[in-house]
Amino acid sequence: MKAKVYVTLKKSIADPQGNAIQNALRKLGYTNVEEVRIGKLIELDLGDITADEANAQLVKMCEGLLANTVIEEYKFELC
């Protein structure tokens, strides 16, 4: 089973990288872009396990290592 984990900064946390990209896009003429938030995508191959096992493992992985839950939020999907 494969999984994709998306980690982003919480809305209450400033995103200087996102701001820099938004400013660059505006300079390139994309003035309609109202907000840019930067995150990371982590792809995992979990082997031959059930969806319930995968969900439980992914929560533990995200809470313990993949996301800093003080400033980041995460979501994942099974593929």
N, CA, C, O and CB atoms as a CASP TS submission, in Angstrom:
PFRMAT TS
TARGET T0000
AUTHOR 0000-0000-0000
METHOD Language model
MODEL 1
PARENT N/A
ATOM      1  N   MET     1       0.845  -1.173   0.000  1.00  0.00           N
ATOM      2  CA  MET     1       0.000   0.000   0.000  1.00  0.00           C
ATOM      3  C   MET     1       0.892   1.238   0.000  1.00  0.00           C
ATOM      4  O   MET     1       1.906   1.301   0.694  1.00  0.00           O
ATOM      5  CB  MET     1      -0.962  -0.003   1.219  1.00  0.00           C
ATOM      6  N   LYS     2       0.486   2.202  -0.786  1.00  0.00           N
ATOM      7  CA  LYS     2       1.238   3.450  -0.875  1.00  0.00           C
ATOM      8  C   LYS     2       0.446   4.566  -0.206  1.00  0.00           C
ATOM      9  O   LYS     2      -0.782   4.530  -0.140  1.00  0.00           O
ATOM     10  CB  LYS     2       1.548   3.807  -2.351  1.00  0.00           C
ATOM     11  N   ALA     3       1.184   5.558   0.289  1.00  0.00           N
ATOM     12  CA  ALA     3       0.544   6.690   0.954  1.00  0.00           C
ATOM     13  C   ALA     3       1.253   7.972   0.550  1.00  0.00           C
ATOM     14  O   ALA     3       2.446   7.981   0.247  1.00  0.00           O
ATOM     15  CB  ALA     3       0.560   6.516   2.495  1.00  0.00           C
ATOM     16  N   LYS     4       0.487   9.046   0.555  1.00  0.00           N
ATOM     17  CA  LYS     4       1.037  10.387   0.353  1.00  0.00           C
ATOM     18  C   LYS     4       0.692  11.200   1.591  1.00  0.00           C
ATOM     19  O   LYS     4      -0.463  11.261   2.014  1.00  0.00           O
ATOM     20  CB  LYS     4       0.472  11.064  -0.961  1.00  0.00           C
ATOM     21  N   VAL     5       1.725  11.829   2.168  1.00  0.00           N
ATOM     22  CA  VAL     5       1.545  12.664   3.350  1.00  0.00           C
ATOM     23  C   VAL     5       1.840  14.101   2.941  1.00  0.00           C
ATOM     24  O   VAL     5       2.883  14.390   2.355  1.00  0.00           O
ATOM     25  CB  VAL     5       2.473  12.201   4.536  1.00  0.00           C
ATOM     26  N   TYR     6       0.918  14.992   3.252  1.00  0.00           N
ATOM     27  CA  TYR     6       1.073  16.417   2.954  1.00  0.00           C
ATOM     28  C   TYR     6       1.262  17.159   4.267  1.00  0.00           C
ATOM     29  O   TYR     6       0.426  17.062   5.165  1.00  0.00           O
ATOM     30  CB  TYR     6      -0.160  16.977   2.165  1.00  0.00           C
ATOM     31  N   VAL     7       2.361  17.902   4.382  1.00  0.00           N
ATOM     32  CA  VAL     7       2.664  18.651   5.597  1.00  0.00           C
ATOM     33  C   VAL     7       2.758  20.126   5.226  1.00  0.00           C
ATOM     34  O   VAL     7       3.497  20.500   4.315  1.00  0.00           O
ATOM     35  CB  VAL     7       3.992  18.147   6.267  1.00  0.00           C
ATOM     36  N   THR     8       2.003  20.962   5.939  1.00  0.00           N
ATOM     37  CA  THR     8       2.020  22.406   5.690  1.00  0.00           C
ATOM     38  C   THR     8       2.060  23.148   7.016  1.00  0.00           C
ATOM     39  O   THR     8       1.708  22.606   8.063  1.00  0.00           O
ATOM     40  CB  THR     8       0.784  22.843   4.859  1.00  0.00           C
ATOM     41  N   LEU     9       2.495  24.394   6.949  1.00  0.00           N
ATOM     42  CA  LEU     9       2.463  25.230   8.140  1.00  0.00           C
ATOM     43  C   LEU     9       1.013  25.528   8.505  1.00  0.00           C
ATOM     44  O   LEU     9       0.157  25.656   7.629  1.00  0.00           O
ATOM     45  CB  LEU     9       3.258  26.543   7.918  1.00  0.00           C
ATOM     46  N   LYS    10       0.748  25.637   9.793  1.00  0.00           N
ATOM     47  CA  LYS    10      -0.581  26.038  10.230  1.00  0.00           C
ATOM     48  C   LYS    10      -0.860  27.450   9.739  1.00  0.00           C
ATOM     49  O   LYS    10       0.065  28.239   9.540  1.00  0.00           O
ATOM     50  CB  LYS    10      -0.712  25.954  11.773  1.00  0.00           C
ATOM     51  N   LYS    11      -2.124  27.765   9.546  1.00  0.00           N
ATOM     52  CA  LYS    11      -2.509  29.090   9.039  1.00  0.00           C
ATOM     53  C   LYS    11      -2.007  30.215   9.941  1.00  0.00           C
ATOM     54  O   LYS    11      -1.739  31.315   9.460  1.00  0.00           O
ATOM     55  CB  LYS    11      -4.027  29.181   8.904  1.00  0.00           C
ATOM     56  N   SER    12      -1.876  29.957  11.234  1.00  0.00           N
ATOM     57  CA  SER    12      -1.451  30.988  12.172  1.00  0.00           C
ATOM     58  C   SER    12       0.056  31.241  12.146  1.00  0.00           C
ATOM     59  O   SER    12       0.541  32.162  12.804  1.00  0.00           O
ATOM     60  CB  SER    12      -1.871  30.605  13.563  1.00  0.00           C
ATOM     61  N   ILE    13       0.796  30.432  11.393  1.00  0.00           N
ATOM     62  CA  ILE    13       2.254  30.552  11.306  1.00  0.00           C
ATOM     63  C   ILE    13       2.618  31.277  10.012  1.00  0.00           C
ATOM     64  O   ILE    13       2.130  30.928   8.937  1.00  0.00           O
ATOM     65  CB  ILE    13       2.938  29.148  11.367  1.00  0.00           C
ATOM     66  N   ALA    14       3.475  32.282  10.123  1.00  0.00           N
ATOM     67  CA  ALA    14       3.926  33.020   8.934  1.00  0.00           C
ATOM     68  C   ALA    14       4.695  32.082   8.003  1.00  0.00           C
ATOM     69  O   ALA    14       5.398  31.180   8.457  1.00  0.00           O
ATOM     70  CB  ALA    14       4.817  34.233   9.337  1.00  0.00           C
ATOM     71  N   ASP    15       4.552  32.306   6.704  1.00  0.00           N
ATOM     72  CA  ASP    15       5.210  31.478   5.696  1.00  0.00           C
ATOM     73  C   ASP    15       6.078  32.366   4.802  1.00  0.00           C
ATOM     74  O   ASP    15       5.630  32.777   3.731  1.00  0.00           O
ATOM     75  CB  ASP    15       4.162  30.693   4.848  1.00  0.00           C
ATOM     76  N   PRO    16       7.314  32.670   5.222  1.00  0.00           N
ATOM     77  CA  PRO    16       8.156  33.565   4.434  1.00  0.00           C
ATOM     78  C   PRO    16       8.474  33.034   3.037  1.00  0.00           C
ATOM     79  O   PRO    16       8.592  33.821   2.097  1.00  0.00           O
ATOM     80  CB  PRO    16       9.435  33.821   5.168  1.00  0.00           C
ATOM     81  N   GLN    17       8.615  31.719   2.881  1.00  0.00           N
ATOM     82  CA  GLN    17       8.853  31.156   1.548  1.00  0.00           C
ATOM     83  C   GLN    17       7.648  31.386   0.652  1.00  0.00           C
ATOM     84  O   GLN    17       7.791  31.763  -0.512  1.00  0.00           O
ATOM     85  CB  GLN    17       9.167  29.650   1.638  1.00  0.00           C
ATOM     86  N   GLY    18       6.476  31.162   1.190  1.00  0.00           N
ATOM     87  CA  GLY    18       5.259  31.395   0.423  1.00  0.00           C
ATOM     88  C   GLY    18       5.133  32.846   0.015  1.00  0.00           C
ATOM     89  O   GLY    18       4.743  33.145  -1.113  1.00  0.00           O
ATOM     90  N   ASN    19       5.464  33.765   0.936  1.00  0.00           N
ATOM     91  CA  ASN    19       5.412  35.196   0.622  1.00  0.00           C
ATOM     92  C   ASN    19       6.394  35.561  -0.481  1.00  0.00           C
ATOM     93  O   ASN    19       6.068  36.352  -1.367  1.00  0.00           O
ATOM     94  CB  ASN    19       5.705  36.025   1.869  1.00  0.00           C
ATOM     95  N   ALA    20       7.597  34.989  -0.434  1.00  0.00           N
ATOM     96  CA  ALA    20       8.603  35.278  -1.459  1.00  0.00           C
ATOM     97  C   ALA    20       8.135  34.796  -2.830  1.00  0.00           C
ATOM     98  O   ALA    20       8.319  35.489  -3.831  1.00  0.00           O
ATOM     99  CB  ALA    20       9.947  34.618  -1.096  1.00  0.00           C
ATOM    100  N   ILE    21       7.536  33.622  -2.875  1.00  0.00           N
ATOM    101  CA  ILE    21       7.038  33.097  -4.151  1.00  0.00           C
ATOM    102  C   ILE    21       5.864  33.932  -4.642  1.00  0.00           C
ATOM    103  O   ILE    21       5.761  34.214  -5.836  1.00  0.00           O
ATOM    104  CB  ILE    21       6.619  31.617  -4.010  1.00  0.00           C
ATOM    105  N   GLN    22       4.985  34.326  -3.742  1.00  0.00           N
ATOM    106  CA  GLN    22       3.858  35.163  -4.139  1.00  0.00           C
ATOM    107  C   GLN    22       4.358  36.481  -4.732  1.00  0.00           C
ATOM    108  O   GLN    22       3.851  36.926  -5.762  1.00  0.00           O
ATOM    109  CB  GLN    22       2.932  35.431  -2.935  1.00  0.00           C
ATOM    110  N   ASN    23       5.336  37.102  -4.099  1.00  0.00           N
ATOM    111  CA  ASN    23       5.895  38.349  -4.624  1.00  0.00           C
ATOM    112  C   ASN    23       6.535  38.143  -5.993  1.00  0.00           C
ATOM    113  O   ASN    23       6.380  38.975  -6.887  1.00  0.00           O
ATOM    114  CB  ASN    23       6.925  38.918  -3.650  1.00  0.00           C
ATOM    115  N   ALA    24       7.252  37.037  -6.154  1.00  0.00           N
ATOM    116  CA  ALA    24       7.878  36.746  -7.445  1.00  0.00           C
ATOM    117  C   ALA    24       6.823  36.526  -8.526  1.00  0.00           C
ATOM    118  O   ALA    24       6.981  36.987  -9.656  1.00  0.00           O
ATOM    119  CB  ALA    24       8.785  35.511  -7.334  1.00  0.00           C
ATOM    120  N   LEU    25       5.751  35.823  -8.179  1.00  0.00           N
ATOM    121  CA  LEU    25       4.681  35.595  -9.148  1.00  0.00           C
ATOM    122  C   LEU    25       4.023  36.916  -9.553  1.00  0.00           C
ATOM    123  O   LEU    25       3.690  37.117 -10.721  1.00  0.00           O
ATOM    124  CB  LEU    25       3.628  34.633  -8.567  1.00  0.00           C
ATOM    125  N   ARG    26       3.842  37.798  -8.601  1.00  0.00           N
ATOM    126  CA  ARG    26       3.259  39.111  -8.918  1.00  0.00           C
ATOM    127  C   ARG    26       4.167  39.883  -9.868  1.00  0.00           C
ATOM    128  O   ARG    26       3.683  40.529 -10.798  1.00  0.00           O
ATOM    129  CB  ARG    26       3.022  39.929  -7.628  1.00  0.00           C
ATOM    130  N   LYS    27       5.459  39.823  -9.646  1.00  0.00           N
ATOM    131  CA  LYS    27       6.409  40.510 -10.528  1.00  0.00           C
ATOM    132  C   LYS    27       6.371  39.937 -11.938  1.00  0.00           C
ATOM    133  O   LYS    27       6.662  40.633 -12.911  1.00  0.00           O
ATOM    134  CB  LYS    27       7.828  40.408  -9.964  1.00  0.00           C
ATOM    135  N   LEU    28       6.007  38.656 -12.037  1.00  0.00           N
ATOM    136  CA  LEU    28       5.887  38.010 -13.351  1.00  0.00           C
ATOM    137  C   LEU    28       4.524  38.253 -13.992  1.00  0.00           C
ATOM    138  O   LEU    28       4.248  37.765 -15.087  1.00  0.00           O
ATOM    139  CB  LEU    28       6.127  36.512 -13.222  1.00  0.00           C
ATOM    140  N   GLY    29       3.677  39.010 -13.302  1.00  0.00           N
ATOM    141  CA  GLY    29       2.382  39.359 -13.884  1.00  0.00           C
ATOM    142  C   GLY    29       1.199  38.571 -13.358  1.00  0.00           C
ATOM    143  O   GLY    29       0.072  38.794 -13.801  1.00  0.00           O
ATOM    144  N   TYR    30       1.420  37.658 -12.427  1.00  0.00           N
ATOM    145  CA  TYR    30       0.329  36.857 -11.876  1.00  0.00           C
ATOM    146  C   TYR    30      -0.232  37.555 -10.636  1.00  0.00           C
ATOM    147  O   TYR    30      -0.073  37.085  -9.510  1.00  0.00           O
ATOM    148  CB  TYR    30       0.816  35.416 -11.528  1.00  0.00           C
ATOM    149  N   THR    31      -0.884  38.677 -10.874  1.00  0.00           N
ATOM    150  CA  THR    31      -1.362  39.512  -9.775  1.00  0.00           C
ATOM    151  C   THR    31      -2.609  38.961  -9.099  1.00  0.00           C
ATOM    152  O   THR    31      -2.999  39.447  -8.037  1.00  0.00           O
ATOM    153  CB  THR    31      -1.640  40.895 -10.276  1.00  0.00           C
ATOM    154  N   ASN    32      -3.235  37.967  -9.689  1.00  0.00           N
ATOM    155  CA  ASN    32      -4.440  37.374  -9.107  1.00  0.00           C
ATOM    156  C   ASN    32      -4.133  36.359  -8.000  1.00  0.00           C
ATOM    157  O   ASN    32      -5.048  35.927  -7.299  1.00  0.00           O
ATOM    158  CB  ASN    32      -5.253  36.705 -10.193  1.00  0.00           C
ATOM    159  N   VAL    33      -2.877  35.977  -7.833  1.00  0.00           N
ATOM    160  CA  VAL    33      -2.521  35.010  -6.790  1.00  0.00           C
ATOM    161  C   VAL    33      -2.627  35.712  -5.437  1.00  0.00           C
ATOM    162  O   VAL    33      -1.868  36.638  -5.150  1.00  0.00           O
ATOM    163  CB  VAL    33      -1.071  34.427  -7.014  1.00  0.00           C
ATOM    164  N   GLU    34      -3.563  35.273  -4.619  1.00  0.00           N
ATOM    165  CA  GLU    34      -3.844  35.944  -3.355  1.00  0.00           C
ATOM    166  C   GLU    34      -3.032  35.413  -2.182  1.00  0.00           C
ATOM    167  O   GLU    34      -2.778  36.148  -1.228  1.00  0.00           O
ATOM    168  CB  GLU    34      -5.292  35.823  -3.040  1.00  0.00           C
ATOM    169  N   GLU    35      -2.620  34.146  -2.236  1.00  0.00           N
ATOM    170  CA  GLU    35      -1.844  33.575  -1.140  1.00  0.00           C
ATOM    171  C   GLU    35      -1.065  32.374  -1.655  1.00  0.00           C
ATOM    172  O   GLU    35      -1.548  31.627  -2.506  1.00  0.00           O
ATOM    173  CB  GLU    35      -2.764  33.171   0.044  1.00  0.00           C
ATOM    174  N   VAL    36       0.145  32.192  -1.131  1.00  0.00           N
ATOM    175  CA  VAL    36       0.959  31.023  -1.441  1.00  0.00           C
ATOM    176  C   VAL    36       1.445  30.451  -0.108  1.00  0.00           C
ATOM    177  O   VAL    36       1.999  31.172   0.722  1.00  0.00           O
ATOM    178  CB  VAL    36       2.170  31.388  -2.397  1.00  0.00           C
ATOM    179  N   ARG    37       1.233  29.162   0.083  1.00  0.00           N
ATOM    180  CA  ARG    37       1.724  28.459   1.261  1.00  0.00           C
ATOM    181  C   ARG    37       2.601  27.316   0.765  1.00  0.00           C
ATOM    182  O   ARG    37       2.216  26.583  -0.145  1.00  0.00           O
ATOM    183  CB  ARG    37       0.541  27.934   2.166  1.00  0.00           C
ATOM    184  N   ILE    38       3.763  27.168   1.355  1.00  0.00           N
ATOM    185  CA  ILE    38       4.699  26.120   0.962  1.00  0.00           C
ATOM    186  C   ILE    38       4.557  24.936   1.917  1.00  0.00           C
ATOM    187  O   ILE    38       4.363  25.118   3.119  1.00  0.00           O
ATOM    188  CB  ILE    38       6.162  26.653   0.953  1.00  0.00           C
ATOM    189  N   GLY    39       4.653  23.747   1.382  1.00  0.00           N
ATOM    190  CA  GLY    39       4.582  22.545   2.194  1.00  0.00           C
ATOM    191  C   GLY    39       5.492  21.479   1.620  1.00  0.00           C
ATOM    192  O   GLY    39       6.325  21.742   0.753  1.00  0.00           O
ATOM    193  N   LYS    40       5.316  20.283   2.121  1.00  0.00           N
ATOM    194  CA  LYS    40       6.101  19.172   1.600  1.00  0.00           C
ATOM    195  C   LYS    40       5.192  17.971   1.370  1.00  0.00           C
ATOM    196  O   LYS    40       4.184  17.785   2.051  1.00  0.00           O
ATOM    197  CB  LYS    40       7.253  18.809   2.566  1.00  0.00           C
ATOM    198  N   LEU    41       5.578  17.173   0.400  1.00  0.00           N
ATOM    199  CA  LEU    41       4.881  15.937   0.068  1.00  0.00           C
ATOM    200  C   LEU    41       5.834  14.798   0.353  1.00  0.00           C
ATOM    201  O   LEU    41       6.974  14.798  -0.111  1.00  0.00           O
ATOM    202  CB  LEU    41       4.397  15.920  -1.424  1.00  0.00           C
ATOM    203  N   ILE    42       5.369  13.834   1.112  1.00  0.00           N
ATOM    204  CA  ILE    42       6.171  12.651   1.439  1.00  0.00           C
ATOM    205  C   ILE    42       5.421  11.437   0.911  1.00  0.00           C
ATOM    206  O   ILE    42       4.274  11.201   1.289  1.00  0.00           O
ATOM    207  CB  ILE    42       6.435  12.531   2.994  1.00  0.00           C
ATOM    208  N   GLU    43       6.064  10.668   0.041  1.00  0.00           N
ATOM    209  CA  GLU    43       5.451   9.460  -0.505  1.00  0.00           C
ATOM    210  C   GLU    43       6.069   8.251   0.184  1.00  0.00           C
ATOM    211  O   GLU    43       7.289   8.146   0.310  1.00  0.00           O
ATOM    212  CB  GLU    43       5.638   9.379  -2.054  1.00  0.00           C
ATOM    213  N   LEU    44       5.209   7.341   0.627  1.00  0.00           N
ATOM    214  CA  LEU    44       5.653   6.158   1.357  1.00  0.00           C
ATOM    215  C   LEU    44       5.091   4.901   0.720  1.00  0.00           C
ATOM    216  O   LEU    44       3.944   4.884   0.273  1.00  0.00           O
ATOM    217  CB  LEU    44       5.235   6.240   2.828  1.00  0.00           C
ATOM    218  N   ASP    45       5.892   3.853   0.680  1.00  0.00           N
ATOM    219  CA  ASP    45       5.404   2.524   0.309  1.00  0.00           C
ATOM    220  C   ASP    45       5.378   1.716   1.597  1.00  0.00           C
ATOM    221  O   ASP    45       6.425   1.400   2.160  1.00  0.00           O
ATOM    222  CB  ASP    45       6.312   1.833  -0.807  1.00  0.00           C
ATOM    223  N   LEU    46       4.191   1.388   2.055  1.00  0.00           N
ATOM    224  CA  LEU    46       4.017   0.732   3.344  1.00  0.00           C
ATOM    225  C   LEU    46       3.969  -0.784   3.249  1.00  0.00           C
ATOM    226  O   LEU    46       3.747  -1.459   4.254  1.00  0.00           O
ATOM    227  CB  LEU    46       2.770   1.224   3.991  1.00  0.00           C
ATOM    228  N   GLY    47       4.169  -1.315   2.084  1.00  0.00           N
ATOM    229  CA  GLY    47       4.139  -2.757   1.926  1.00  0.00           C
ATOM    230  C   GLY    47       2.716  -3.294   1.939  1.00  0.00           C
ATOM    231  O   GLY    47       1.760  -2.577   1.648  1.00  0.00           O
ATOM    232  N   ASP    48       2.599  -4.561   2.281  1.00  0.00           N
ATOM    233  CA  ASP    48       1.307  -5.263   2.212  1.00  0.00           C
ATOM    234  C   ASP    48       0.622  -5.226   3.575  1.00  0.00           C
ATOM    235  O   ASP    48       0.708  -6.182   4.346  1.00  0.00           O
ATOM    236  CB  ASP    48       1.500  -6.736   1.742  1.00  0.00           C
ATOM    237  N   ILE    49      -0.061  -4.113   3.870  1.00  0.00           N
ATOM    238  CA  ILE    49      -0.806  -3.988   5.119  1.00  0.00           C
ATOM    239  C   ILE    49      -2.217  -3.512   4.810  1.00  0.00           C
ATOM    240  O   ILE    49      -2.500  -3.052   3.704  1.00  0.00           O
ATOM    241  CB  ILE    49      -0.096  -3.012   6.099  1.00  0.00           C
ATOM    242  N   THR    50      -3.092  -3.625   5.785  1.00  0.00           N
ATOM    243  CA  THR    50      -4.476  -3.201   5.592  1.00  0.00           C
ATOM    244  C   THR    50      -4.578  -1.675   5.687  1.00  0.00           C
ATOM    245  O   THR    50      -3.659  -1.010   6.165  1.00  0.00           O
ATOM    246  CB  THR    50      -5.402  -3.874   6.636  1.00  0.00           C
ATOM    247  N   ALA    51      -5.687  -1.143   5.233  1.00  0.00           N
ATOM    248  CA  ALA    51      -5.913   0.297   5.307  1.00  0.00           C
ATOM    249  C   ALA    51      -5.959   0.768   6.760  1.00  0.00           C
ATOM    250  O   ALA    51      -5.452   1.845   7.075  1.00  0.00           O
ATOM    251  CB  ALA    51      -7.216   0.670   4.588  1.00  0.00           C
ATOM    252  N   ASP    52      -6.561  -0.027   7.647  1.00  0.00           N
ATOM    253  CA  ASP    52      -6.606   0.349   9.061  1.00  0.00           C
ATOM    254  C   ASP    52      -5.205   0.397   9.666  1.00  0.00           C
ATOM    255  O   ASP    52      -4.884   1.321  10.413  1.00  0.00           O
ATOM    256  CB  ASP    52      -7.482  -0.634   9.844  1.00  0.00           C
ATOM    257  N   GLU    53      -4.376  -0.589   9.349  1.00  0.00           N
ATOM    258  CA  GLU    53      -2.994  -0.595   9.838  1.00  0.00           C
ATOM    259  C   GLU    53      -2.223   0.600   9.283  1.00  0.00           C
ATOM    260  O   GLU    53      -1.460   1.246  10.002  1.00  0.00           O
ATOM    261  CB  GLU    53      -2.287  -1.912   9.450  1.00  0.00           C
ATOM    262  N   ALA    54      -2.430   0.885   8.007  1.00  0.00           N
ATOM    263  CA  ALA    54      -1.748   2.007   7.374  1.00  0.00           C
ATOM    264  C   ALA    54      -2.140   3.323   8.034  1.00  0.00           C
ATOM    265  O   ALA    54      -1.280   4.154   8.326  1.00  0.00           O
ATOM    266  CB  ALA    54      -2.065   2.050   5.879  1.00  0.00           C
ATOM    267  N   ASN    55      -3.441   3.515   8.269  1.00  0.00           N
ATOM    268  CA  ASN    55      -3.903   4.742   8.923  1.00  0.00           C
ATOM    269  C   ASN    55      -3.266   4.898  10.301  1.00  0.00           C
ATOM    270  O   ASN    55      -2.791   5.981  10.643  1.00  0.00           O
ATOM    271  CB  ASN    55      -5.435   4.739   9.048  1.00  0.00           C
ATOM    272  N   ALA    56      -3.251   3.841  11.082  1.00  0.00           N
ATOM    273  CA  ALA    56      -2.680   3.898  12.421  1.00  0.00           C
ATOM    274  C   ALA    56      -1.187   4.216  12.368  1.00  0.00           C
ATOM    275  O   ALA    56      -0.698   5.041  13.139  1.00  0.00           O
ATOM    276  CB  ALA    56      -2.912   2.576  13.155  1.00  0.00           C
ATOM    277  N   GLN    57      -0.472   3.567  11.467  1.00  0.00           N
ATOM    278  CA  GLN    57       0.967   3.822  11.329  1.00  0.00           C
ATOM    279  C   GLN    57       1.242   5.239  10.866  1.00  0.00           C
ATOM    280  O   GLN    57       2.158   5.893  11.365  1.00  0.00           O
ATOM    281  CB  GLN    57       1.591   2.835  10.353  1.00  0.00           C
ATOM    282  N   LEU    58       0.458   5.713   9.922  1.00  0.00           N
ATOM    283  CA  LEU    58       0.687   7.061   9.387  1.00  0.00           C
ATOM    284  C   LEU    58       0.463   8.140  10.445  1.00  0.00           C
ATOM    285  O   LEU    58       1.208   9.119  10.504  1.00  0.00           O
ATOM    286  CB  LEU    58      -0.230   7.314   8.191  1.00  0.00           C
ATOM    287  N   VAL    59      -0.543   7.965  11.261  1.00  0.00           N
ATOM    288  CA  VAL    59      -0.763   8.932  12.344  1.00  0.00           C
ATOM    289  C   VAL    59       0.452   8.948  13.268  1.00  0.00           C
ATOM    290  O   VAL    59       0.942  10.018  13.628  1.00  0.00           O
ATOM    291  CB  VAL    59      -2.055   8.588  13.146  1.00  0.00           C
ATOM    292  N   LYS    60       0.937   7.782  13.652  1.00  0.00           N
ATOM    293  CA  LYS    60       2.111   7.713  14.530  1.00  0.00           C
ATOM    294  C   LYS    60       3.339   8.306  13.859  1.00  0.00           C
ATOM    295  O   LYS    60       4.107   9.022  14.503  1.00  0.00           O
ATOM    296  CB  LYS    60       2.391   6.266  14.935  1.00  0.00           C
ATOM    297  N   MET    61       3.538   8.020  12.569  1.00  0.00           N
ATOM    298  CA  MET    61       4.686   8.567  11.841  1.00  0.00           C
ATOM    299  C   MET    61       4.626  10.092  11.790  1.00  0.00           C
ATOM    300  O   MET    61       5.619  10.778  12.035  1.00  0.00           O
ATOM    301  CB  MET    61       4.739   7.994  10.416  1.00  0.00           C
ATOM    302  N   CYS    62       3.454  10.600  11.470  1.00  0.00           N
ATOM    303  CA  CYS    62       3.296  12.057  11.348  1.00  0.00           C
ATOM    304  C   CYS    62       3.460  12.742  12.701  1.00  0.00           C
ATOM    305  O   CYS    62       4.149  13.757  12.807  1.00  0.00           O
ATOM    306  CB  CYS    62       1.920  12.401  10.750  1.00  0.00           C
ATOM    307  N   GLU    63       2.838  12.198  13.712  1.00  0.00           N
ATOM    308  CA  GLU    63       2.910  12.799  15.045  1.00  0.00           C
ATOM    309  C   GLU    63       4.326  12.699  15.625  1.00  0.00           C
ATOM    310  O   GLU    63       4.756  13.580  16.370  1.00  0.00           O
ATOM    311  CB  GLU    63       1.905  12.120  15.988  1.00  0.00           C
ATOM    312  N   GLY    64       5.049  11.626  15.283  1.00  0.00           N
ATOM    313  CA  GLY    64       6.352  11.392  15.887  1.00  0.00           C
ATOM    314  C   GLY    64       7.536  11.926  15.116  1.00  0.00           C
ATOM    315  O   GLY    64       8.574  12.211  15.713  1.00  0.00           O
ATOM    316  N   LEU    65       7.414  12.074  13.780  1.00  0.00           N
ATOM    317  CA  LEU    65       8.588  12.428  12.990  1.00  0.00           C
ATOM    318  C   LEU    65       8.301  13.328  11.796  1.00  0.00           C
ATOM    319  O   LEU    65       9.002  14.320  11.592  1.00  0.00           O
ATOM    320  CB  LEU    65       9.243  11.194  12.512  1.00  0.00           C
ATOM    321  N   LEU    66       7.307  13.007  11.024  1.00  0.00           N
ATOM    322  CA  LEU    66       7.134  13.665   9.728  1.00  0.00           C
ATOM    323  C   LEU    66       6.624  15.103   9.811  1.00  0.00           C
ATOM    324  O   LEU    66       6.872  15.902   8.908  1.00  0.00           O
ATOM    325  CB  LEU    66       6.192  12.867   8.898  1.00  0.00           C
ATOM    326  N   ALA    67       5.913  15.435  10.891  1.00  0.00           N
ATOM    327  CA  ALA    67       5.380  16.792  11.038  1.00  0.00           C
ATOM    328  C   ALA    67       5.705  17.313  12.433  1.00  0.00           C
ATOM    329  O   ALA    67       5.668  16.572  13.416  1.00  0.00           O
ATOM    330  CB  ALA    67       3.842  16.820  10.785  1.00  0.00           C
ATOM    331  N   ASN    68       6.019  18.585  12.497  1.00  0.00           N
ATOM    332  CA  ASN    68       6.176  19.262  13.785  1.00  0.00           C
ATOM    333  C   ASN    68       4.803  19.828  14.126  1.00  0.00           C
ATOM    334  O   ASN    68       4.443  20.915  13.675  1.00  0.00           O
ATOM    335  CB  ASN    68       7.299  20.403  13.738  1.00  0.00           C
ATOM    336  N   THR    69       4.045  19.095  14.915  1.00  0.00           N
ATOM    337  CA  THR    69       2.640  19.432  15.123  1.00  0.00           C
ATOM    338  C   THR    69       2.425  20.724  15.923  1.00  0.00           C
ATOM    339  O   THR    69       1.289  21.172  16.076  1.00  0.00           O
ATOM    340  CB  THR    69       1.957  18.296  15.825  1.00  0.00           C
ATOM    341  N   VAL    70       3.489  21.312  16.424  1.00  0.00           N
ATOM    342  CA  VAL    70       3.373  22.607  17.084  1.00  0.00           C
ATOM    343  C   VAL    70       3.088  23.690  16.041  1.00  0.00           C
ATOM    344  O   VAL    70       2.287  24.593  16.276  1.00  0.00           O
ATOM    345  CB  VAL    70       4.665  22.937  17.881  1.00  0.00           C
ATOM    346  N   ILE    71       3.753  23.589  14.885  1.00  0.00           N
ATOM    347  CA  ILE    71       3.613  24.621  13.855  1.00  0.00           C
ATOM    348  C   ILE    71       3.081  24.093  12.525  1.00  0.00           C
ATOM    349  O   ILE    71       2.763  24.879  11.633  1.00  0.00           O
ATOM    350  CB  ILE    71       4.938  25.281  13.626  1.00  0.00           C
ATOM    351  N   GLU    72       2.982  22.783  12.385  1.00  0.00           N
ATOM    352  CA  GLU    72       2.558  22.203  11.110  1.00  0.00           C
ATOM    353  C   GLU    72       1.308  21.356  11.299  1.00  0.00           C
ATOM    354  O   GLU    72       1.023  20.851  12.385  1.00  0.00           O
ATOM    355  CB  GLU    72       3.687  21.356  10.497  1.00  0.00           C
ATOM    356  N   GLU    73       0.578  21.222  10.203  1.00  0.00           N
ATOM    357  CA  GLU    73      -0.540  20.288  10.156  1.00  0.00           C
ATOM    358  C   GLU    73      -0.275  19.305   9.026  1.00  0.00           C
ATOM    359  O   GLU    73       0.504  19.587   8.115  1.00  0.00           O
ATOM    360  CB  GLU    73      -1.907  21.032   9.956  1.00  0.00           C
ATOM    361  N   TYR    74      -0.916  18.171   9.091  1.00  0.00           N
ATOM    362  CA  TYR    74      -0.698  17.149   8.074  1.00  0.00           C
ATOM    363  C   TYR    74      -2.014  16.490   7.697  1.00  0.00           C
ATOM    364  O   TYR    74      -2.997  16.510   8.438  1.00  0.00           O
ATOM    365  CB  TYR    74       0.304  16.097   8.568  1.00  0.00           C
ATOM    366  N   LYS    75      -1.980  15.914   6.525  1.00  0.00           N
ATOM    367  CA  LYS    75      -3.059  15.039   6.082  1.00  0.00           C
ATOM    368  C   LYS    75      -2.409  13.987   5.207  1.00  0.00           C
ATOM    369  O   LYS    75      -1.319  14.197   4.673  1.00  0.00           O
ATOM    370  CB  LYS    75      -4.198  15.828   5.312  1.00  0.00           C
ATOM    371  N   PHE    76      -3.070  12.872   5.062  1.00  0.00           N
ATOM    372  CA  PHE    76      -2.514  11.825   4.210  1.00  0.00           C
ATOM    373  C   PHE    76      -3.623  11.125   3.460  1.00  0.00           C
ATOM    374  O   PHE    76      -4.795  11.176   3.832  1.00  0.00           O
ATOM    375  CB  PHE    76      -1.708  10.815   5.034  1.00  0.00           C
ATOM    376  N   GLU    77      -3.211  10.470   2.394  1.00  0.00           N
ATOM    377  CA  GLU    77      -4.148   9.668   1.601  1.00  0.00           C
ATOM    378  C   GLU    77      -3.480   8.364   1.241  1.00  0.00           C
ATOM    379  O   GLU    77      -2.270   8.308   1.020  1.00  0.00           O
ATOM    380  CB  GLU    77      -4.605  10.424   0.321  1.00  0.00           C
ATOM    381  N   LEU    78      -4.263   7.335   1.184  1.00  0.00           N
ATOM    382  CA  LEU    78      -3.772   6.032   0.755  1.00  0.00           C
ATOM    383  C   LEU    78      -4.029   5.882  -0.722  1.00  0.00           C
ATOM    384  O   LEU    78      -5.094   6.253  -1.216  1.00  0.00           O
ATOM    385  CB  LEU    78      -4.438   4.886   1.546  1.00  0.00           C
ATOM    386  N   CYS    79      -3.058   5.341  -1.429  1.00  0.00           N
ATOM    387  CA  CYS    79      -3.155   5.215  -2.884  1.00  0.00           C
ATOM    388  C   CYS    79      -3.237   3.759  -3.282  1.00  0.00           C
ATOM    389  O   CYS    79      -3.324   3.447  -4.470  1.00  0.00           O
ATOM    390  CB  CYS    79      -1.959   5.883  -3.571  1.00  0.00           C
TER
END
